[in-house]
């Protein structure tokens, strides 16, 4: 019989937020990258304000321009300023590039209970790309929001590992023993808090749009999301599935589904034909490689 968390202390919201502050995700100690992520999620932020914010950070500015000039975008002419990049690529593209350019500053390079934060980062980037590609195929207006949502959807894993290291270690062992078991079931046996609950608390403190809070809270079970936010939650949930199929996984994700099972899940989460899903699955590894190369 599997152990349960019935007798483990409940992790209070205040403890979650304190851990997020320690990780420089919240409060006066929040990193500039964490503050920027919150800003990038706000569609009311205009181009001028975003340009000023990026230009204020020389390292971020250089990374954004490197991505804008990379093979990922295949521009014919060099883009030398953020404002020029905004004109050439558009505000939505710059929001996505800036988010990708600073996400590795938000995910700590070392977490005691989490052995592979770099793999977590790559999974998040792959999920972001897949979510954007899925949205572009059917709901183009959601493409940038889906990219950013996919990029940040799993930040709760870092908080979970910080506040509950013993539970996280036990989950990693259980996942190795039962690689296909849903992570929510493993969490119910070993963790004092779900990673989805952890990140939803942070997203609410960041005052992110309700749609992104829903993604954080329901990306493993999109049908649980409020109906008005179910579309983007489905996209990110399916994006994560595609990332796993393409090999972008880490220690706390279940094994990838078989192709036939993936098509069944796809029919439920994203109204795409099997050929469209296959095309995205085939293109995703190359796009991830190009983006990782551009980010350096």
C-alpha positions as CSV (number, residue, x, y, z in Angstrom):
1,X,0.0,0.0,0.0
2,X,1.3,3.5,-0.9
3,X,2.0,5.9,1.9
4,X,-0.3,8.9,2.2
5,X,0.1,12.5,3.2
6,X,-2.9,12.3,5.6
7,X,-0.7,12.9,8.7
8,X,1.7,15.4,7.1
9,X,1.3,19.1,8.1
10,X,-0.6,21.2,5.6
11,X,1.6,23.8,3.8
12,X,0.0,27.1,4.5
13,X,-0.3,29.8,1.8
14,X,1.9,32.1,3.8
15,X,4.7,29.4,3.7
16,X,4.3,29.1,0.0
17,X,4.6,32.9,-0.5
18,X,7.6,33.0,1.9
19,X,9.3,30.3,-0.1
20,X,8.6,32.3,-3.3
21,X,10.1,35.4,-1.7
22,X,13.2,33.4,-0.8
23,X,13.4,32.2,-4.4
24,X,13.2,35.9,-5.4
25,X,9.9,35.4,-7.1
26,X,7.9,37.8,-4.9
27,X,8.1,40.8,-2.7
28,X,11.0,43.3,-2.2
29,X,13.5,40.6,-2.9
30,X,12.0,39.6,-6.3
31,X,14.5,39.5,-9.1
32,X,14.1,41.9,-12.1
33,X,13.4,38.8,-14.2
34,X,10.5,37.8,-12.0
35,X,9.1,41.3,-12.1
36,X,9.4,41.4,-15.9
37,X,7.6,38.1,-16.3
38,X,4.6,39.6,-14.5
39,X,4.8,42.6,-16.8
40,X,4.9,40.5,-19.9
41,X,1.8,38.7,-18.9
42,X,-0.1,42.0,-18.9
43,X,-1.5,42.6,-22.4
44,X,-2.2,46.2,-21.4
45,X,1.5,47.0,-21.4
46,X,2.3,48.8,-24.6
47,X,5.3,48.7,-26.9
48,X,7.0,51.9,-25.6
49,X,6.8,50.8,-22.0
50,X,8.1,47.3,-22.8
51,X,11.0,48.7,-24.9
52,X,12.1,51.0,-22.1
53,X,12.0,48.1,-19.6
54,X,14.1,45.8,-21.8
55,X,16.5,48.6,-22.8
56,X,17.1,49.2,-19.1
57,X,18.7,45.8,-18.7
58,X,21.8,45.5,-21.0
59,X,22.0,41.7,-20.5
60,X,18.3,41.1,-21.3
61,X,18.5,43.6,-24.2
62,X,21.4,41.7,-25.7
63,X,19.6,38.3,-25.4
64,X,16.4,39.6,-26.9
65,X,18.3,41.0,-29.9
66,X,20.3,37.8,-30.2
67,X,17.0,35.8,-30.5
68,X,15.5,38.4,-32.9
69,X,18.5,38.0,-35.2
70,X,18.8,34.2,-34.9
71,X,18.0,31.5,-37.3
72,X,14.8,31.0,-35.2
73,X,13.3,34.1,-36.9
74,X,15.4,34.0,-40.1
75,X,15.4,37.7,-40.6
76,X,16.9,39.0,-43.8
77,X,18.4,42.1,-42.2
78,X,20.0,42.6,-38.8
79,X,17.9,44.1,-36.1
80,X,20.1,46.3,-33.9
81,X,17.7,47.9,-31.5
82,X,14.7,46.8,-29.4
83,X,12.5,49.4,-31.1
84,X,13.5,48.1,-34.5
85,X,12.8,44.5,-33.4
86,X,9.4,45.7,-32.2
87,X,8.6,47.2,-35.6
88,X,9.9,44.1,-37.5
89,X,8.5,41.3,-35.3
90,X,5.6,43.0,-33.5
91,X,4.7,43.5,-29.8
92,X,3.5,39.9,-29.3
93,X,6.7,38.4,-30.6
94,X,8.8,40.7,-28.4
95,X,6.8,39.7,-25.3
96,X,7.4,36.1,-26.0
97,X,11.1,36.6,-26.7
98,X,11.6,38.6,-23.6
99,X,9.9,36.0,-21.5
100,X,12.1,33.2,-22.9
101,X,15.2,35.4,-22.5
102,X,14.7,35.8,-18.7
103,X,13.0,32.5,-17.7
104,X,16.4,30.9,-16.8
105,X,16.9,33.7,-14.3
106,X,13.6,32.8,-12.7
107,X,14.3,29.1,-12.4
108,X,17.1,28.7,-9.9
109,X,20.2,26.8,-11.2
110,X,20.3,24.6,-8.1
111,X,17.4,23.3,-5.9
112,X,18.5,20.8,-3.2
113,X,15.6,18.4,-3.7
114,X,15.4,18.8,-7.5
115,X,18.3,17.1,-9.4
116,X,17.6,18.5,-12.8
117,X,16.4,22.2,-12.9
118,X,18.0,22.6,-16.4
119,X,15.9,19.8,-17.7
120,X,12.8,21.5,-16.1
121,X,13.7,24.7,-17.9
122,X,14.0,22.9,-21.2
123,X,10.7,21.2,-20.7
124,X,9.1,24.6,-20.0
125,X,10.6,26.0,-23.2
126,X,9.4,23.0,-25.2
127,X,5.9,23.3,-23.7
128,X,5.8,27.0,-24.5
129,X,6.7,26.4,-28.1
130,X,4.3,23.5,-28.5
131,X,1.5,25.5,-26.9
132,X,2.2,28.4,-29.3
133,X,2.2,26.1,-32.3
134,X,-1.1,24.5,-31.2
135,X,-2.7,27.9,-30.7
136,X,-1.4,29.2,-34.0
137,X,-3.0,26.3,-35.8
138,X,-6.5,26.9,-34.4
139,X,-6.6,29.9,-32.1
140,X,-4.0,32.4,-33.3
141,X,-5.2,35.2,-31.0
142,X,-4.0,33.0,-28.1
143,X,-0.6,32.2,-29.5
144,X,1.5,34.6,-27.4
145,X,-0.5,34.0,-24.2
146,X,-0.2,30.3,-24.7
147,X,3.6,30.6,-25.2
148,X,4.1,32.6,-21.9
149,X,1.6,30.3,-20.1
150,X,3.5,27.2,-21.2
151,X,6.8,28.9,-20.2
152,X,5.8,29.5,-16.6
153,X,3.3,26.7,-16.0
154,X,5.7,24.5,-14.0
155,X,7.3,27.0,-11.7
156,X,5.4,25.5,-8.9
157,X,7.7,22.5,-9.0
158,X,10.6,24.7,-7.7
159,X,8.4,26.0,-4.8
160,X,7.2,22.5,-4.0
161,X,10.8,21.2,-3.8
162,X,11.7,24.2,-1.6
163,X,8.9,23.8,1.0
164,X,8.7,20.0,0.9
165,X,12.1,18.5,0.0
166,X,11.5,15.1,1.5
167,X,8.2,14.8,-0.3
168,X,9.8,15.8,-3.6
169,X,12.6,13.3,-3.1
170,X,10.0,10.5,-2.4
171,X,8.0,11.5,-5.5
172,X,11.1,11.2,-7.7
173,X,11.7,7.7,-6.4
174,X,8.1,6.8,-7.0
175,X,8.1,8.2,-10.5
176,X,11.1,6.1,-11.4
177,X,9.3,3.0,-10.1
178,X,6.0,3.8,-11.9
179,X,7.0,6.0,-14.8
180,X,3.5,6.1,-16.4
181,X,1.6,7.0,-13.2
182,X,0.0,10.5,-13.3
183,X,2.0,13.0,-11.2
184,X,-1.2,14.1,-9.4
185,X,-1.5,10.6,-8.0
186,X,2.1,10.5,-6.9
187,X,1.7,13.9,-5.3
188,X,-1.4,12.7,-3.4
189,X,0.8,9.9,-1.9
190,X,4.0,11.7,-1.1
191,X,3.7,15.5,-1.3
192,X,2.5,18.0,1.3
193,X,1.4,20.4,-1.5
194,X,0.6,20.1,-5.2
195,X,2.9,22.1,-7.5
196,X,-0.2,23.5,-9.2
197,X,-1.5,24.9,-5.9
198,X,1.9,26.4,-5.2
199,X,2.3,28.3,-8.5
200,X,-1.4,29.4,-8.5
201,X,-0.7,31.2,-5.2
202,X,2.3,33.0,-6.7
203,X,0.4,33.9,-9.9
204,X,-2.4,35.4,-7.9
205,X,0.2,37.4,-5.9
206,X,1.7,38.6,-9.2
207,X,-1.9,39.6,-10.2
208,X,-1.7,37.7,-13.4
209,X,-4.8,37.3,-15.6
210,X,-7.3,34.7,-14.3
211,X,-6.6,32.6,-17.5
212,X,-2.9,32.2,-16.5
213,X,-3.9,31.3,-12.9
214,X,-6.2,28.6,-14.3
215,X,-3.3,27.2,-16.4
216,X,-1.1,27.1,-13.3
217,X,-3.8,25.3,-11.3
218,X,-5.2,22.9,-13.9
219,X,-2.6,22.1,-16.6
220,X,-2.6,18.4,-15.7
221,X,-6.4,18.2,-15.8
222,X,-7.6,21.0,-18.2
223,X,-11.3,20.1,-18.0
224,X,-11.2,21.1,-14.3
225,X,-10.5,24.7,-15.4
226,X,-13.3,27.3,-15.4
227,X,-15.0,27.0,-18.8
228,X,-13.9,30.5,-19.9
229,X,-10.2,29.5,-19.4
230,X,-10.4,26.0,-20.5
231,X,-9.2,26.7,-24.0
232,X,-5.8,28.0,-23.1
233,X,-5.4,25.4,-20.3
234,X,-6.1,22.7,-22.8
235,X,-3.4,24.1,-25.1
236,X,-0.8,24.2,-22.4
237,X,-1.7,20.7,-21.2
238,X,-1.4,19.4,-24.7
239,X,1.8,21.4,-25.2
240,X,3.3,19.6,-22.2
241,X,2.3,16.2,-23.6
242,X,4.0,17.0,-26.9
243,X,7.1,18.2,-25.1
244,X,7.3,14.8,-23.3
245,X,6.9,12.9,-26.6
246,X,9.8,14.9,-28.0
247,X,12.0,13.9,-25.1
248,X,11.9,17.2,-23.1
249,X,11.2,15.7,-19.7
250,X,12.6,15.9,-16.2
251,X,12.5,13.9,-12.9
252,X,8.9,14.8,-12.0
253,X,7.0,14.2,-15.3
254,X,5.4,10.9,-16.2
255,X,6.7,8.9,-19.2
256,X,5.5,10.1,-22.6
257,X,2.3,8.6,-24.0
258,X,2.3,6.3,-27.0
259,X,1.5,8.1,-30.3
260,X,-2.0,6.5,-30.5
261,X,-2.8,7.6,-27.0
262,X,-1.4,11.1,-27.7
263,X,-3.8,11.4,-30.6
264,X,-6.7,10.5,-28.4
265,X,-5.7,13.1,-25.8
266,X,-5.2,15.6,-28.6
267,X,-8.7,15.1,-29.9
268,X,-9.9,16.0,-26.4
269,X,-7.6,19.0,-25.6
270,X,-6.9,20.6,-29.0
271,X,-9.3,20.1,-32.0
272,X,-6.5,19.2,-34.4
273,X,-6.3,16.4,-36.9
274,X,-3.7,13.7,-36.4
275,X,-1.7,15.0,-39.3
276,X,-1.5,18.4,-37.7
277,X,-0.4,17.0,-34.4
278,X,2.2,14.9,-36.1
279,X,3.5,18.0,-37.9
280,X,3.9,19.9,-34.7
281,X,5.5,16.9,-33.0
282,X,8.0,16.6,-35.8
283,X,8.8,20.3,-36.0
284,X,9.1,20.9,-32.2
285,X,12.6,19.4,-31.6
286,X,14.2,21.6,-34.3
287,X,12.4,24.7,-33.0
288,X,13.5,24.0,-29.5
289,X,17.1,23.5,-30.6
290,X,17.1,26.8,-32.5
291,X,15.6,28.7,-29.6
292,X,18.1,27.2,-27.1
293,X,20.9,28.1,-29.4
294,X,19.7,31.6,-29.8
295,X,19.3,32.1,-26.0
296,X,22.9,30.9,-25.5
